[in-house]
């Protein structure tokens, strides 16, 4: 028998996380023990000694073997998603930019976690003079990446670069509304880019499976 205890990567309450790992809490309270201000294993200051102690004590107490899922730590801050501004418009007091990438299709973790991906040369709301809401081109009203501030207004055809995209962007994407999946490229140390994977209509078609014999 195996028991899976999944700890959120964004863990700031070490005491609560320690109690959770060592089964010393009420699992039915539904009270949040994790928040958005945590640290991941590769980040400076992560309390590895506490983690090691929790694992050791669990092994001794219950006579079990503990496995660590590599998870997000392996690809933290890796990968970029390059997108292009298709159109800009104004809805009341809200400035909008429609991108050729979709939060719902290409980065569903943005909506589900929720998660705010870093964007090159952009800031948080109020940090820079122009606040713009970035959205995708699908029919979903919630296909929104988020609100970002910029030094100047965005223009049609302008490219934006999201960071930290190697984790869920590739494994959770989908082709809703016929949205094409972006090709995957690798950049060498000298800046040379080469295409690794590309997607086409056959990939979209096969999402619904093959005809039964």
WOJOQUI-V52429 format. One record per run of one state. SS is the DSSP state (H for helix, E for strand, - for the rest). FROM is the first residue (numbers start at 0). TO is the last residue. If there is no record, write none. Layout:
BEGIN
ss-><SS	SS>
from-><FROM	FROM>
to-><TO	TO>
END
This chain:
BEGIN
ss-><-	E	-	H	-	E	-	H	-	H	-	E	-	E	-	H	-	E	-	E	-	E	-	E	-	E	-	H	-	E	-	E	-	H	->
from-><0	10	11	13	21	38	39	47	62	70	74	79	91	93	99	108	112	118	119	122	123	129	135	143	150	158	163	175	178	183	187	192	197	200	206>
to-><9	10	12	20	37	38	46	61	69	73	78	90	92	98	107	111	117	118	121	122	128	134	142	149	157	162	174	177	182	186	191	196	199	205	212>
END
